[in-house]
Amino acid sequence: MASLKTTELNAVQEAARDQFARQSHRYAKGHILQDVSDVAAAVAQINLPARAQILDVATGAGNTGLYLAGLGHDVTLADIARPMLDRALEAASARGLTVKVQEHPAEKFPNASATFDLVTCRVAAHHFSAPEEFVSESARVLKPGGSLLIIDGSIQDGAPEAEEWIHQVEKLRDPSHHRFLTPGQWSRLCERAGLKVVFSKLTPFKQPDLDWYFETAATSLENRAAVLKLIENAPESARRIFGLTLEEGRIVWWLERLALIARKG
Ligand SMILES: C[S@@+](CC[C@H](N)C(=O)[O-])C[C@H]1O[C@@H](n2cnc3c(N)ncnc32)[C@H](O)[C@@H]1O
């Protein structure tokens, strides 16, 4: 299995690795990310060979990669946190699927150029220290005609106040959070790496319960209190864009989730 030494990781990568190594048990059965209908809808738009070579970057418990392996594709799961890869391998074996795994940061892949028909990355890129390196590495390992699928938390372009608010909330909840990028920022990174954006759509995704939101990230009590303060004092733009409200006594809001497909010419 390919891996990079700890000393080669920067502080942002180390924070993500440590956070997910600690929290890997929370990503097992019953986790909200097991609903891969967003992946299915996006992949339905991509023309893949019958047995495509696929790299799933920051695979977590493997939900995206294992869905694709279940369709008969040849899938490699990559992650920076070894315990997450262990969870993914357990899930693969429970489903009778065979996959390869590799342990490395999303900013540098150990694979040869022009290897994959599809690179996927779902609900993870907001942790990356250098999303531009992730995109250029994806472009490098894609075969001509191959596609990059990014699904991640995002926020519409042109809303800096609301973006700063959600950034502070997410950072307090999980200090390994780095930044959500807007559709425009992702598109520019793809185009700079020589990829053509063929699909880009924001879909609201409900944050259903603040306790669940904190529990999955093991948020400290101090940070929970700080998030509650931010919610209390949220600017009007954030209230409107995230639909911040109370439902049966529970604080809920809607994060935007971006699905973006970019193709290598
Ligand atoms: C929420 S989980 C991913 C969910 C998964 N992709 C799915 O579809 O269910 C986020 C994952 O990103 C990984 N991660 C965070 N930063 C990373 C980085 N710089 N390089 C590689 N993996 C990273 C974490 O270790 C964690 O397993």
The ligand as an ORCA input file, in Angstrom:
! r2SCAN-3c Opt
* xyz 0 1
  C     -16.475     12.938      5.743
  S     -15.208     11.867      5.323
  C     -15.445     11.464      3.618
  C     -16.736     10.867      3.237
  C     -16.702      9.936      2.057
  N     -15.977     10.488      0.920
  C     -18.086      9.491      1.657
  O     -18.444      9.568      0.478
  O     -18.815      9.043      2.549
  C     -13.799     12.948      5.119
  C     -12.516     12.174      4.853
  O     -11.555     13.077      4.314
  C     -10.284     12.625      4.731
  N      -9.334     13.711      4.536
  C      -9.344     14.936      5.115
  N      -8.310     15.675      4.675
  C      -7.626     14.898      3.793
  C      -6.481     15.108      2.981
  N      -5.810     16.260      2.975
  N      -6.083     14.101      2.197
  C      -6.760     12.919      2.168
  N      -7.839     12.657      2.907
  C      -8.285     13.642      3.710
  C     -10.504     12.221      6.171
  O      -9.515     11.393      6.678
  C     -11.889     11.566      6.094
  O     -11.782     10.186      5.970
*
